[in-house]
Structure formats: C-alpha cells, structure tokens
C-alpha cells in the first residue's frame, strides 16, 4: 500500500512499506532536467547532480562516500531530460542516517571553487567518453533531429563551452529557480513504518524556493536527417517516429507493440535482422515518453557496407507489421512477458522507489499491480495494429554515425 503525504510547503512524500525485505530505498526526485535548460546553461542539471556529492558545510566529499560505504549502503544519482534523482539504498536500520546525509547534500552543498574545477574536468572526461561510444551518441543526434532547437533536443551532459561558465552562484540560482518544493518528491520503499513520513517532513517540509520564470513549450516533431562522419568499425543507425506522451491512454498498446517489434529476443527485428540475416549484433526498439510528446526509436549497428541492407530490412519489417498486423501468439506472449517483467521488478526496493517517485512526479497518481495487469490484459490486436499503422509512417527522423557519414541509398 502506497501512502501519500503533501507537506505544508508543497513537497510530496510517497512511502511504500514492504515488510518482507531488510532494505530501504530513499529517492529525492526533482522535476527538472535538460529540458528545463537553455543554450546558455545546457548541462547544468547534470553538473549540479555531480556537485551534490562534492561536500557540504559539515561533510567533505570523501566523508559523504565513506558514510555509505561504512554501513554497506549505496548512494547515487542520475539526470534525465525531465527529472533528476538522488537516491540511497541501505539496511532498514540505517534509513534515518541515509535521510540525514541525503538532506545534507540537498540543502548544504557548498560548491567551492576547487571542487567545481575538479568536477568540470570529470564531466569533460565523461563527454569525451560519450563521444567515444557512437552507439550512444547516435541517440542524442536523433533527439536533435526530432526536436531541433527545442530543449528536449539538448544533450543531458551539456557541452564543454557551457560547462566552463558554471559557477557556485549559477548553481545556487538554478536550485532556487528549479528545486522548488512543489517540484520535489521524496519516495521511500522498503521495510519502514509510515511514521517515517514525519521524519522526512522535518527535513523537507518547511524550506522555500523561488519560481521558475521559463514557460515550457510543447515541442513539434520534425522529420530530419542528421549524419556524422566518424572513424568507427560499424555504422550506427537510429530511426525515430512520433510516439505518445507520458500517461497517454494508448500507452499499454504501444508497450506491447514495441515489445513485439524490437523489445525482446523473440521480437521481429531481433529475429529478422540478427537471427535470420546476421546483419547486426545489436538491434532493438524502445519508446521514450515525455510530458507532452514521445519518440519510438529503432536502432541497429552494422558494417558500413551493410547499412543499406540493414535500413531496407528494418523498413520491410515495419511494412510487414503494418500490412499483416500482429499474431494472436505475439499478442499473448508480449502481454505475459510484460506482466512477468513488471512482477520481477517489484522484488527490488530500488525499482519500487523509482516507480513511485516517477509516477508521483509526472502523473500524480499510482496504479495498483492489479490495475496495471488489467490494462495490459485489455490491449487488443486491433489497438496494437491501429497504433502500428499510425506511428510507422513516412514522417520520421534518421540519425547515422559512420565512416563516410552517408545516408542509406534507399532512404525515403
């Protein structure tokens, strides 16, 4: 059972007690990411996530790391396009301690010049490392192709130019503007009693924040082609189609469709591209849902000389899917697979904390396991076939990284 509580200042707390485990996961979720940046401060959400680990008024960076190591716990963070999360997973006996350290990082980080300088170097290296993995960058290029100059098309890591400009003052300004109480959710899952909500409220229930001046604009979906020349053994290809936003009523039909197309080893893309034709080691599809838009992405990596054949095979697979529709067996298998992976994910306190935090932040609602299972069961062949025909049309974007940086010859 998920308990929800809203503090006087607007911070939301969600707690799920799981008495059968011995761990507790605590996540501080903030509704801000690269989407909430501009060309001047792109990368600041991610850089701030790094800096929260670099020392507070009472703890050094080393003491923060050692505080979790010494109790056998884990602490980490991540930034996405629409949210940032700082989280810890510890034994249930150390929940109070974890909350204390996380809140200390959240409220009392010092952002001293020496640490800023060091961490900028760390992120520069992260950007370089990312540049060395074309199978990652090609997805960023697709976002840029689809969203053009809209912030959803910005890289989460930012650029070396924007990073150089970040100061302690800039970080504090961004916190004041974006880390506002109504933008924050504290999610707890594990062997913990409901009274822990009061403990969380003591730390997070009374602070105040500013107000974001920037209005969020809904992005348009563009059909563009972006290529990049790079000395690489493989050519990396992404094709992006317009998907659905977070919470859309057809989202479960799309999850089933994606699973059948390229979400598993028995999917059509995996079987056709890898197993039948041996064209790629890695081929898959996935759906990215944002608050007001979405992208269905198909990715494949292959030898430069086989790029045309790979593109053709993907298009044939999509055409067959639209023409013939899905089979009853595919529909049933996909539903069972989704229900199975959902159940298995709920065995982890971390994934429960994540699910609850994200749902509260983006949807402000929580569905029970029975409700989700029921919605998966209600997906029909007609709803999946209908989506396939509306999504996989000629209005799509393509990104490619390869030795010659050329598009496939048969690209429409």
TATAPE-V241387 format. One line per field, one symbol per residue. ss: DSSP state (a for helix, b for strand, c for the rest). phi: phi as a letter, one per 40 degrees, with the letter a starting at -180 (. if undefined). psi: psi as a letter, one per 20 degrees, with the letter a starting at -180 (. if undefined). A space follows every 50 residues. Layout:
ss = ???
phi = ???
psi = ???
This chain:
ss = cbbbbbcccccbbbbbbcccccbbbbbbbbcccaaacccccccaaaaaaa accccbccccaaaaaaaaaccccbbbbbbccccbbbbbbbbaaaaaaaaa aaaaaaaabcccaaaaaaaaaaaaaaaaaaaccaaaaaaaaaaaaaaccc aaaccccccaaaaacccaaaaaaaaaaaccaaabbbbbbbcccccaaaaa aaaaccccccccccccccccccccbbbbbccccbbbbbbbbbcccccccc aaaaaaaaaaaacccccaaaaaaaaaccccccbbbbbbbccccbbbbbbb bbbaaaaaaaaaaaaaaaaaaaaacccaaaaaaaaaaaaaaaaaacccaa aaaaaaaaaaaaacccccaaaaaaaaacccaaaaaaaaaaacccccbbbb bbcccccccccc
phi = .ccbabcdchcbbbbbcbccbbbbbbbbbbcaacccbbccbdhcccccdc cccbhbcbbcdcccccccdcbgbbbaaabbcbabbbabbacdcbcccccc cccccccbccfcdccdcccccccdccccccccbdcccdccccdcccbfcc dccccccgbcccddccbdcccccccccbccdccbbbbbaicaccccdccc cdcbcbcbbcbcccccbccccbbbbbbbcacacbcbbbbbbcbbcdgccc ccccccdccccacaccccccccccccbfcacbaababbbbcbaabbbbba bacdcbcdccccccccccccccccgccccccccccccccccccccccbcc ccdcccccccccbfabccdcccdccccccbdccccccdccccbccbbbba bacbgbcdcccc
psi = pppqpprhiipppppopniirjrppppoppmqbhhjrahhkpihgghggg hijkqahiprgghgghhhhijkrqparqpahirqppqqprqhijgggggg gghggghjqhlqgghggghggghghggggghinhighhhhhgghggidjq hiiqqhiarhghghiprhggghghghhhlqgijppopppanqrhihghgg hhgiiirqrbpphpppqpqqpqnrppqpppnqhqppppppqpbqrpjqhj hhhhggghghgkjrhjrgggggggggikhqgoprqrpoprhjrrpoppqq prqhijgghgggggggggghggghrqrhggggggghgghghgghhiiphg hgggggggggghhkqpqrgggggghghiprgghggggghhgmajnqqpqp prgikqqqhjp.
